[in-house]
Amino acid sequence: MTKQGFLQTITGTDSKGNQQQYNLPHAVYYGASSQSCGAVRDAVVSAVKAQVQKDILVFVVQAENWALGW
C-alpha cells in the first residue's frame, strides 16, 4: 500500500501541543487522492488482489475533517 501512496501513520498534536506520529491499526491506511472513492477502491482492490491475497474487503472513506482524541 505504501507503493500506492498510502501511509500507516497519521500526524497529530498530543495533549501538550506537540506534533506526534501515530500508528494506525493493522491493514488500515491513510492517504490523499483527487480520485473518487470508487476509483480509489477499485485501484486498491486490484493492487491487493494482485500482490497480497484474492479474498479481500476494501472500505474507502472520503473525509474532509478529522480529530484525534484520547
PDB file of N, CA, C and O in Angstrom:
ATOM      1  N   MET A   1       0.812  -1.184   0.000  1.00  0.00           N
ATOM      2  CA  MET A   1       0.000   0.000   0.000  1.00  0.00           C
ATOM      3  C   MET A   1       0.866   1.262   0.000  1.00  0.00           C
ATOM      4  O   MET A   1       0.475   2.289  -0.555  1.00  0.00           O
ATOM      5  N   THR A   2       2.021   1.180   0.613  1.00  0.00           N
ATOM      6  CA  THR A   2       2.895   2.353   0.592  1.00  0.00           C
ATOM      7  C   THR A   2       3.333   2.680  -0.835  1.00  0.00           C
ATOM      8  O   THR A   2       3.554   3.845  -1.168  1.00  0.00           O
ATOM      9  N   LYS A   3       3.458   1.652  -1.676  1.00  0.00           N
ATOM     10  CA  LYS A   3       3.789   1.896  -3.079  1.00  0.00           C
ATOM     11  C   LYS A   3       2.672   2.654  -3.788  1.00  0.00           C
ATOM     12  O   LYS A   3       2.919   3.343  -4.777  1.00  0.00           O
ATOM     13  N   GLN A   4       1.454   2.529  -3.289  1.00  0.00           N
ATOM     14  CA  GLN A   4       0.307   3.226  -3.849  1.00  0.00           C
ATOM     15  C   GLN A   4       0.145   4.631  -3.263  1.00  0.00           C
ATOM     16  O   GLN A   4      -0.763   5.366  -3.649  1.00  0.00           O
ATOM     17  N   GLY A   5       1.037   5.003  -2.321  1.00  0.00           N
ATOM     18  CA  GLY A   5       0.986   6.334  -1.725  1.00  0.00           C
ATOM     19  C   GLY A   5       0.199   6.436  -0.440  1.00  0.00           C
ATOM     20  O   GLY A   5      -0.102   7.540   0.013  1.00  0.00           O
ATOM     21  N   PHE A   6      -0.147   5.289   0.169  1.00  0.00           N
ATOM     22  CA  PHE A   6      -0.898   5.303   1.413  1.00  0.00           C
ATOM     23  C   PHE A   6       0.043   5.081   2.592  1.00  0.00           C
ATOM     24  O   PHE A   6       1.080   4.431   2.459  1.00  0.00           O
ATOM     25  N   LEU A   7      -0.326   5.625   3.738  1.00  0.00           N
ATOM     26  CA  LEU A   7       0.508   5.561   4.941  1.00  0.00           C
ATOM     27  C   LEU A   7      -0.201   4.782   6.036  1.00  0.00           C
ATOM     28  O   LEU A   7      -1.429   4.710   6.065  1.00  0.00           O
ATOM     29  N   GLN A   8       0.578   4.202   6.931  1.00  0.00           N
ATOM     30  CA  GLN A   8       0.023   3.543   8.110  1.00  0.00           C
ATOM     31  C   GLN A   8       0.214   4.384   9.353  1.00  0.00           C
ATOM     32  O   GLN A   8       0.089   3.890  10.474  1.00  0.00           O
ATOM     33  N   THR A   9       0.515   5.645   9.154  1.00  0.00           N
ATOM     34  CA  THR A   9       0.657   6.579  10.263  1.00  0.00           C
ATOM     35  C   THR A   9      -0.084   7.869   9.934  1.00  0.00           C
ATOM     36  O   THR A   9      -0.282   8.209   8.767  1.00  0.00           O
ATOM     37  N   ILE A  10      -0.487   8.574  10.976  1.00  0.00           N
ATOM     38  CA  ILE A  10      -1.041   9.913  10.838  1.00  0.00           C
ATOM     39  C   ILE A  10      -0.289  10.817  11.798  1.00  0.00           C
ATOM     40  O   ILE A  10       0.292  10.347  12.777  1.00  0.00           O
ATOM     41  N   THR A  11      -0.301  12.087  11.525  1.00  0.00           N
ATOM     42  CA  THR A  11       0.357  13.061  12.392  1.00  0.00           C
ATOM     43  C   THR A  11      -0.700  13.910  13.071  1.00  0.00           C
ATOM     44  O   THR A  11      -1.648  14.368  12.433  1.00  0.00           O
ATOM     45  N   GLY A  12      -0.534  14.113  14.347  1.00  0.00           N
ATOM     46  CA  GLY A  12      -1.480  14.919  15.109  1.00  0.00           C
ATOM     47  C   GLY A  12      -0.780  15.601  16.265  1.00  0.00           C
ATOM     48  O   GLY A  12       0.419  15.417  16.473  1.00  0.00           O
ATOM     49  N   THR A  13      -1.520  16.377  17.005  1.00  0.00           N
ATOM     50  CA  THR A  13      -0.997  17.114  18.145  1.00  0.00           C
ATOM     51  C   THR A  13      -1.399  16.404  19.427  1.00  0.00           C
ATOM     52  O   THR A  13      -2.573  16.090  19.625  1.00  0.00           O
ATOM     53  N   ASP A  14      -0.419  16.146  20.307  1.00  0.00           N
ATOM     54  CA  ASP A  14      -0.742  15.473  21.568  1.00  0.00           C
ATOM     55  C   ASP A  14      -1.316  16.476  22.566  1.00  0.00           C
ATOM     56  O   ASP A  14      -1.467  17.655  22.246  1.00  0.00           O
ATOM     57  N   SER A  15      -1.634  16.013  23.771  1.00  0.00           N
ATOM     58  CA  SER A  15      -2.280  16.853  24.786  1.00  0.00           C
ATOM     59  C   SER A  15      -1.405  18.007  25.258  1.00  0.00           C
ATOM     60  O   SER A  15      -1.904  18.951  25.870  1.00  0.00           O
ATOM     61  N   LYS A  16      -0.100  17.941  24.978  1.00  0.00           N
ATOM     62  CA  LYS A  16       0.814  19.029  25.362  1.00  0.00           C
ATOM     63  C   LYS A  16       1.096  19.970  24.197  1.00  0.00           C
ATOM     64  O   LYS A  16       1.904  20.889  24.327  1.00  0.00           O
ATOM     65  N   GLY A  17       0.441  19.751  23.064  1.00  0.00           N
ATOM     66  CA  GLY A  17       0.623  20.621  21.911  1.00  0.00           C
ATOM     67  C   GLY A  17       1.788  20.241  21.015  1.00  0.00           C
ATOM     68  O   GLY A  17       2.155  21.003  20.120  1.00  0.00           O
ATOM     69  N   ASN A  18       2.375  19.072  21.243  1.00  0.00           N
ATOM     70  CA  ASN A  18       3.499  18.614  20.426  1.00  0.00           C
ATOM     71  C   ASN A  18       3.011  17.780  19.250  1.00  0.00           C
ATOM     72  O   ASN A  18       2.062  17.007  19.382  1.00  0.00           O
ATOM     73  N   GLN A  19       3.658  17.936  18.101  1.00  0.00           N
ATOM     74  CA  GLN A  19       3.342  17.107  16.939  1.00  0.00           C
ATOM     75  C   GLN A  19       3.838  15.688  17.198  1.00  0.00           C
ATOM     76  O   GLN A  19       4.990  15.482  17.579  1.00  0.00           O
ATOM     77  N   GLN A  20       2.967  14.726  16.989  1.00  0.00           N
ATOM     78  CA  GLN A  20       3.299  13.325  17.188  1.00  0.00           C
ATOM     79  C   GLN A  20       2.850  12.517  15.978  1.00  0.00           C
ATOM     80  O   GLN A  20       1.909  12.897  15.280  1.00  0.00           O
ATOM     81  N   GLN A  21       3.520  11.417  15.739  1.00  0.00           N
ATOM     82  CA  GLN A  21       3.118  10.499  14.693  1.00  0.00           C
ATOM     83  C   GLN A  21       2.484   9.288  15.361  1.00  0.00           C
ATOM     84  O   GLN A  21       3.045   8.724  16.301  1.00  0.00           O
ATOM     85  N   TYR A  22       1.313   8.892  14.875  1.00  0.00           N
ATOM     86  CA  TYR A  22       0.558   7.786  15.469  1.00  0.00           C
ATOM     87  C   TYR A  22       0.417   6.667  14.453  1.00  0.00           C
ATOM     88  O   TYR A  22       0.149   6.911  13.276  1.00  0.00           O
ATOM     89  N   ASN A  23       0.601   5.434  14.918  1.00  0.00           N
ATOM     90  CA  ASN A  23       0.441   4.264  14.057  1.00  0.00           C
ATOM     91  C   ASN A  23      -1.028   3.892  13.959  1.00  0.00           C
ATOM     92  O   ASN A  23      -1.746   3.886  14.959  1.00  0.00           O
ATOM     93  N   LEU A  24      -1.469   3.582  12.746  1.00  0.00           N
ATOM     94  CA  LEU A  24      -2.824   3.101  12.526  1.00  0.00           C
ATOM     95  C   LEU A  24      -2.860   1.588  12.746  1.00  0.00           C
ATOM     96  O   LEU A  24      -1.822   0.932  12.671  1.00  0.00           O
ATOM     97  N   PRO A  25      -4.035   1.031  13.015  1.00  0.00           N
ATOM     98  CA  PRO A  25      -4.137  -0.422  13.203  1.00  0.00           C
ATOM     99  C   PRO A  25      -3.721  -1.191  11.948  1.00  0.00           C
ATOM    100  O   PRO A  25      -3.673  -0.632  10.853  1.00  0.00           O
ATOM    101  N   HIS A  26      -3.426  -2.457  12.122  1.00  0.00           N
ATOM    102  CA  HIS A  26      -3.042  -3.331  11.022  1.00  0.00           C
ATOM    103  C   HIS A  26      -4.072  -3.244   9.897  1.00  0.00           C
ATOM    104  O   HIS A  26      -5.276  -3.300  10.146  1.00  0.00           O
ATOM    105  N   ALA A  27      -3.597  -3.107   8.671  1.00  0.00           N
ATOM    106  CA  ALA A  27      -4.418  -3.079   7.453  1.00  0.00           C
ATOM    107  C   ALA A  27      -5.289  -1.834   7.325  1.00  0.00           C
ATOM    108  O   ALA A  27      -6.229  -1.820   6.531  1.00  0.00           O
ATOM    109  N   VAL A  28      -4.989  -0.789   8.097  1.00  0.00           N
ATOM    110  CA  VAL A  28      -5.681   0.496   7.963  1.00  0.00           C
ATOM    111  C   VAL A  28      -4.676   1.496   7.414  1.00  0.00           C
ATOM    112  O   VAL A  28      -3.569   1.629   7.936  1.00  0.00           O
ATOM    113  N   TYR A  29      -5.069   2.194   6.363  1.00  0.00           N
ATOM    114  CA  TYR A  29      -4.165   3.117   5.686  1.00  0.00           C
ATOM    115  C   TYR A  29      -4.819   4.464   5.509  1.00  0.00           C
ATOM    116  O   TYR A  29      -6.043   4.580   5.471  1.00  0.00           O
ATOM    117  N   TYR A  30      -3.982   5.485   5.399  1.00  0.00           N
ATOM    118  CA  TYR A  30      -4.424   6.866   5.207  1.00  0.00           C
ATOM    119  C   TYR A  30      -3.729   7.416   3.970  1.00  0.00           C
ATOM    120  O   TYR A  30      -2.555   7.134   3.731  1.00  0.00           O
ATOM    121  N   GLY A  31      -4.453   8.195   3.191  1.00  0.00           N
ATOM    122  CA  GLY A  31      -3.831   8.820   2.026  1.00  0.00           C
ATOM    123  C   GLY A  31      -4.755   9.855   1.423  1.00  0.00           C
ATOM    124  O   GLY A  31      -5.942   9.911   1.745  1.00  0.00           O
ATOM    125  N   ALA A  32      -4.208  10.663   0.558  1.00  0.00           N
ATOM    126  CA  ALA A  32      -4.979  11.696  -0.133  1.00  0.00           C
ATOM    127  C   ALA A  32      -5.021  11.375  -1.614  1.00  0.00           C
ATOM    128  O   ALA A  32      -4.063  10.847  -2.179  1.00  0.00           O
ATOM    129  N   SER A  33      -6.149  11.703  -2.236  1.00  0.00           N
ATOM    130  CA  SER A  33      -6.307  11.451  -3.656  1.00  0.00           C
ATOM    131  C   SER A  33      -7.341  12.408  -4.227  1.00  0.00           C
ATOM    132  O   SER A  33      -8.272  12.816  -3.532  1.00  0.00           O
ATOM    133  N   SER A  34      -7.176  12.756  -5.468  1.00  0.00           N
ATOM    134  CA  SER A  34      -8.185  13.568  -6.152  1.00  0.00           C
ATOM    135  C   SER A  34      -9.218  12.688  -6.844  1.00  0.00           C
ATOM    136  O   SER A  34     -10.171  13.195  -7.437  1.00  0.00           O
ATOM    137  N   GLN A  35      -9.033  11.376  -6.771  1.00  0.00           N
ATOM    138  CA  GLN A  35      -9.960  10.429  -7.389  1.00  0.00           C
ATOM    139  C   GLN A  35     -11.201  10.226  -6.503  1.00  0.00           C
ATOM    140  O   GLN A  35     -11.184  10.538  -5.312  1.00  0.00           O
ATOM    141  N   SER A  36     -12.253   9.707  -7.097  1.00  0.00           N
ATOM    142  CA  SER A  36     -13.464   9.387  -6.334  1.00  0.00           C
ATOM    143  C   SER A  36     -13.195   8.195  -5.407  1.00  0.00           C
ATOM    144  O   SER A  36     -12.220   7.465  -5.585  1.00  0.00           O
ATOM    145  N   CYS A  37     -14.071   8.012  -4.419  1.00  0.00           N
ATOM    146  CA  CYS A  37     -13.939   6.857  -3.521  1.00  0.00           C
ATOM    147  C   CYS A  37     -13.976   5.553  -4.309  1.00  0.00           C
ATOM    148  O   CYS A  37     -13.206   4.635  -4.027  1.00  0.00           O
ATOM    149  N   GLY A  38     -14.859   5.468  -5.284  1.00  0.00           N
ATOM    150  CA  GLY A  38     -14.966   4.255  -6.089  1.00  0.00           C
ATOM    151  C   GLY A  38     -13.709   3.972  -6.881  1.00  0.00           C
ATOM    152  O   GLY A  38     -13.291   2.819  -6.990  1.00  0.00           O
ATOM    153  N   ALA A  39     -13.096   5.014  -7.441  1.00  0.00           N
ATOM    154  CA  ALA A  39     -11.862   4.828  -8.206  1.00  0.00           C
ATOM    155  C   ALA A  39     -10.716   4.391  -7.296  1.00  0.00           C
ATOM    156  O   ALA A  39      -9.919   3.530  -7.670  1.00  0.00           O
ATOM    157  N   VAL A  40     -10.632   4.979  -6.107  1.00  0.00           N
ATOM    158  CA  VAL A  40      -9.591   4.573  -5.148  1.00  0.00           C
ATOM    159  C   VAL A  40      -9.829   3.132  -4.730  1.00  0.00           C
ATOM    160  O   VAL A  40      -8.894   2.332  -4.690  1.00  0.00           O
ATOM    161  N   ARG A  41     -11.073   2.797  -4.420  1.00  0.00           N
ATOM    162  CA  ARG A  41     -11.405   1.415  -4.050  1.00  0.00           C
ATOM    163  C   ARG A  41     -10.988   0.432  -5.128  1.00  0.00           C
ATOM    164  O   ARG A  41     -10.355  -0.583  -4.839  1.00  0.00           O
ATOM    165  N   ASP A  42     -11.342   0.733  -6.376  1.00  0.00           N
ATOM    166  CA  ASP A  42     -11.010  -0.174  -7.472  1.00  0.00           C
ATOM    167  C   ASP A  42      -9.505  -0.349  -7.635  1.00  0.00           C
ATOM    168  O   ASP A  42      -9.031  -1.458  -7.880  1.00  0.00           O
ATOM    169  N   ALA A  43      -8.754   0.738  -7.499  1.00  0.00           N
ATOM    170  CA  ALA A  43      -7.294   0.659  -7.622  1.00  0.00           C
ATOM    171  C   ALA A  43      -6.696  -0.160  -6.488  1.00  0.00           C
ATOM    172  O   ALA A  43      -5.794  -0.968  -6.710  1.00  0.00           O
ATOM    173  N   VAL A  44      -7.194   0.046  -5.272  1.00  0.00           N
ATOM    174  CA  VAL A  44      -6.686  -0.702  -4.115  1.00  0.00           C
ATOM    175  C   VAL A  44      -7.039  -2.177  -4.238  1.00  0.00           C
ATOM    176  O   VAL A  44      -6.190  -3.034  -3.992  1.00  0.00           O
ATOM    177  N   VAL A  45      -8.279  -2.489  -4.615  1.00  0.00           N
ATOM    178  CA  VAL A  45      -8.690  -3.882  -4.783  1.00  0.00           C
ATOM    179  C   VAL A  45      -7.786  -4.572  -5.795  1.00  0.00           C
ATOM    180  O   VAL A  45      -7.306  -5.678  -5.547  1.00  0.00           O
ATOM    181  N   SER A  46      -7.553  -3.928  -6.930  1.00  0.00           N
ATOM    182  CA  SER A  46      -6.699  -4.526  -7.962  1.00  0.00           C
ATOM    183  C   SER A  46      -5.288  -4.784  -7.450  1.00  0.00           C
ATOM    184  O   SER A  46      -4.722  -5.854  -7.671  1.00  0.00           O
ATOM    185  N   ALA A  47      -4.726  -3.792  -6.762  1.00  0.00           N
ATOM    186  CA  ALA A  47      -3.354  -3.931  -6.264  1.00  0.00           C
ATOM    187  C   ALA A  47      -3.248  -5.029  -5.212  1.00  0.00           C
ATOM    188  O   ALA A  47      -2.324  -5.842  -5.256  1.00  0.00           O
ATOM    189  N   VAL A  48      -4.180  -5.059  -4.272  1.00  0.00           N
ATOM    190  CA  VAL A  48      -4.118  -6.056  -3.200  1.00  0.00           C
ATOM    191  C   VAL A  48      -4.341  -7.463  -3.755  1.00  0.00           C
ATOM    192  O   VAL A  48      -3.635  -8.401  -3.383  1.00  0.00           O
ATOM    193  N   LYS A  49      -5.321  -7.606  -4.644  1.00  0.00           N
ATOM    194  CA  LYS A  49      -5.572  -8.928  -5.223  1.00  0.00           C
ATOM    195  C   LYS A  49      -4.373  -9.427  -6.028  1.00  0.00           C
ATOM    196  O   LYS A  49      -4.095 -10.627  -6.046  1.00  0.00           O
ATOM    197  N   ALA A  50      -3.671  -8.527  -6.685  1.00  0.00           N
ATOM    198  CA  ALA A  50      -2.517  -8.927  -7.489  1.00  0.00           C
ATOM    199  C   ALA A  50      -1.282  -9.208  -6.638  1.00  0.00           C
ATOM    200  O   ALA A  50      -0.449 -10.031  -7.019  1.00  0.00           O
ATOM    201  N   GLN A  51      -1.151  -8.538  -5.490  1.00  0.00           N
ATOM    202  CA  GLN A  51       0.100  -8.616  -4.741  1.00  0.00           C
ATOM    203  C   GLN A  51       0.001  -9.289  -3.379  1.00  0.00           C
ATOM    204  O   GLN A  51       1.011  -9.751  -2.849  1.00  0.00           O
ATOM    205  N   VAL A  52      -1.209  -9.353  -2.797  1.00  0.00           N
ATOM    206  CA  VAL A  52      -1.303  -9.844  -1.417  1.00  0.00           C
ATOM    207  C   VAL A  52      -2.210 -11.067  -1.307  1.00  0.00           C
ATOM    208  O   VAL A  52      -1.738 -12.164  -1.008  1.00  0.00           O
ATOM    209  N   GLN A  53      -3.504 -10.885  -1.547  1.00  0.00           N
ATOM    210  CA  GLN A  53      -4.440 -12.003  -1.442  1.00  0.00           C
ATOM    211  C   GLN A  53      -5.675 -11.702  -2.291  1.00  0.00           C
ATOM    212  O   GLN A  53      -5.990 -10.547  -2.577  1.00  0.00           O
ATOM    213  N   LYS A  54      -6.360 -12.768  -2.682  1.00  0.00           N
ATOM    214  CA  LYS A  54      -7.512 -12.643  -3.581  1.00  0.00           C
ATOM    215  C   LYS A  54      -8.807 -12.299  -2.861  1.00  0.00           C
ATOM    216  O   LYS A  54      -9.635 -11.562  -3.397  1.00  0.00           O
ATOM    217  N   ASP A  55      -8.994 -12.823  -1.656  1.00  0.00           N
ATOM    218  CA  ASP A  55     -10.245 -12.656  -0.918  1.00  0.00           C
ATOM    219  C   ASP A  55     -10.113 -11.492   0.059  1.00  0.00           C
ATOM    220  O   ASP A  55      -9.596 -11.659   1.164  1.00  0.00           O
ATOM    221  N   ILE A  56     -10.584 -10.304  -0.352  1.00  0.00           N
ATOM    222  CA  ILE A  56     -10.422  -9.114   0.490  1.00  0.00           C
ATOM    223  C   ILE A  56     -11.702  -8.291   0.516  1.00  0.00           C
ATOM    224  O   ILE A  56     -12.593  -8.471  -0.314  1.00  0.00           O
ATOM    225  N   LEU A  57     -11.775  -7.402   1.468  1.00  0.00           N
ATOM    226  CA  LEU A  57     -12.812  -6.384   1.537  1.00  0.00           C
ATOM    227  C   LEU A  57     -12.098  -5.050   1.682  1.00  0.00           C
ATOM    228  O   LEU A  57     -11.248  -4.896   2.559  1.00  0.00           O
ATOM    229  N   VAL A  58     -12.429  -4.093   0.841  1.00  0.00           N
ATOM    230  CA  VAL A  58     -11.818  -2.768   0.892  1.00  0.00           C
ATOM    231  C   VAL A  58     -12.912  -1.756   1.198  1.00  0.00           C
ATOM    232  O   VAL A  58     -13.942  -1.719   0.525  1.00  0.00           O
ATOM    233  N   PHE A  59     -12.684  -0.946   2.203  1.00  0.00           N
ATOM    234  CA  PHE A  59     -13.617   0.093   2.626  1.00  0.00           C
ATOM    235  C   PHE A  59     -12.903   1.426   2.482  1.00  0.00           C
ATOM    236  O   PHE A  59     -11.884   1.657   3.133  1.00  0.00           O
ATOM    237  N   VAL A  60     -13.428   2.307   1.635  1.00  0.00           N
ATOM    238  CA  VAL A  60     -12.808   3.612   1.376  1.00  0.00           C
ATOM    239  C   VAL A  60     -13.747   4.693   1.889  1.00  0.00           C
ATOM    240  O   VAL A  60     -14.949   4.662   1.627  1.00  0.00           O
ATOM    241  N   VAL A  61     -13.189   5.645   2.620  1.00  0.00           N
ATOM    242  CA  VAL A  61     -13.957   6.754   3.179  1.00  0.00           C
ATOM    243  C   VAL A  61     -13.335   8.067   2.712  1.00  0.00           C
ATOM    244  O   VAL A  61     -12.114   8.224   2.711  1.00  0.00           O
ATOM    245  N   GLN A  62     -14.182   8.993   2.321  1.00  0.00           N
ATOM    246  CA  GLN A  62     -13.712  10.337   1.986  1.00  0.00           C
ATOM    247  C   GLN A  62     -14.033  11.229   3.176  1.00  0.00           C
ATOM    248  O   GLN A  62     -15.191  11.343   3.578  1.00  0.00           O
ATOM    249  N   ALA A  63     -13.013  11.857   3.735  1.00  0.00           N
ATOM    250  CA  ALA A  63     -13.199  12.704   4.913  1.00  0.00           C
ATOM    251  C   ALA A  63     -12.655  14.104   4.641  1.00  0.00           C
ATOM    252  O   ALA A  63     -11.572  14.271   4.080  1.00  0.00           O
ATOM    253  N   GLU A  64     -13.414  15.081   5.043  1.00  0.00           N
ATOM    254  CA  GLU A  64     -12.964  16.459   4.892  1.00  0.00           C
ATOM    255  C   GLU A  64     -12.216  16.925   6.136  1.00  0.00           C
ATOM    256  O   GLU A  64     -11.233  17.659   6.035  1.00  0.00           O
ATOM    257  N   ASN A  65     -12.678  16.504   7.298  1.00  0.00           N
ATOM    258  CA  ASN A  65     -12.058  16.882   8.573  1.00  0.00           C
ATOM    259  C   ASN A  65     -11.969  15.657   9.465  1.00  0.00           C
ATOM    260  O   ASN A  65     -12.731  14.702   9.310  1.00  0.00           O
ATOM    261  N   TRP A  66     -11.043  15.695  10.387  1.00  0.00           N
ATOM    262  CA  TRP A  66     -10.941  14.627  11.367  1.00  0.00           C
ATOM    263  C   TRP A  66     -10.291  15.184  12.629  1.00  0.00           C
ATOM    264  O   TRP A  66      -9.651  16.235  12.587  1.00  0.00           O
ATOM    265  N   ALA A  67     -10.454  14.485  13.747  1.00  0.00           N
ATOM    266  CA  ALA A  67      -9.870  14.917  15.008  1.00  0.00           C
ATOM    267  C   ALA A  67      -9.421  13.699  15.794  1.00  0.00           C
ATOM    268  O   ALA A  67     -10.060  12.648  15.747  1.00  0.00           O
ATOM    269  N   LEU A  68      -8.321  13.844  16.515  1.00  0.00           N
ATOM    270  CA  LEU A  68      -7.820  12.790  17.392  1.00  0.00           C
ATOM    271  C   LEU A  68      -8.288  13.073  18.818  1.00  0.00           C
ATOM    272  O   LEU A  68      -8.476  14.229  19.196  1.00  0.00           O
ATOM    273  N   GLY A  69      -8.471  12.043  19.584  1.00  0.00           N
ATOM    274  CA  GLY A  69      -8.813  12.228  20.983  1.00  0.00           C
ATOM    275  C   GLY A  69      -8.409  11.033  21.801  1.00  0.00           C
ATOM    276  O   GLY A  69      -8.334   9.920  21.280  1.00  0.00           O
ATOM    277  N   TRP A  70      -8.147  11.241  23.074  1.00  0.00           N
ATOM    278  CA  TRP A  70      -7.820  10.154  23.994  1.00  0.00           C
ATOM    279  C   TRP A  70      -8.187  10.558  25.368  1.00  0.00           C
ATOM    280  O   TRP A  70      -7.996   9.788  26.310  1.00  0.00           O
TER     281      TRP A  70
END
